Amino acid sequence: MIQETIVTTQDSTGASHIAPMGVHCQGDEFIILPFRPSTTLDNLLANPNAVLNYCDDVRVFAGCLTGRREWPLQAAVHVNAPVLANALAHTEVQVVRIEDDSTRPKLFCTAVHSVNHAPFTGFNRSQFAVLEAAILVSRLHLLPMAKIEADLAYLRIGFEKTAGEREREAWDWLMEAIETFKNGDRP
């Protein structure tokens, strides 16, 4: 199973990094698969600790992909990596094994601490649409624009029916990033 999370890491100087990432879960084992080059990968190689943050504020996912990475953090309990302050739950993990790969290494992690901060009431259709649109934005350089536009047209149907203020803000950030990319710039 893949869980869409916000992975927080810290480099050797103590600088924090926040990145949305699908993490593979197999029982008590978590596999983080960052692409090269990646700040998350660099941080985990220097400091084999991370926090998997479970969050329903889709602005964090969209924000990280559009240059908005300033989200409140707090100290973790057992690892040297920060916790996203508005996470509904988080799992602190340590890297125990690495399968190197020139494109996408696998970092096998074990949980050392988990906390539920607030109940998760589920995603509505607009939150789901923003998450899927964020994934499309992360793959702008890999997918044909026709596919991205077709997927967005479908996602927009549910989005328009159920979006609140936070979801609209996140969606707008993502649509701006797509337009920037289409105009020849990187988001």
Salt bridges, closest charged atoms under 4 A:
ASP57 OD2 - ARG59 NH2 2.75
ASP57 OD2 - ARG166 NH1 3.74
GLU92 OE2 - HIS90 NE2 2.94
GLU99 OE2 - ARG97 NH1 2.98
ASP100 OD1 - ARG36 NH2 2.42
GLU149 OE2 - LYS182 NZ 2.85
ASP151 OD2 - LYS147 NZ 2.72
GLU160 OE1 - ARG168 NH1 3.59
GLU169 OE1 - ARG59 NH1 3.47
GLU179 OE2 - LYS182 NZ 3.37
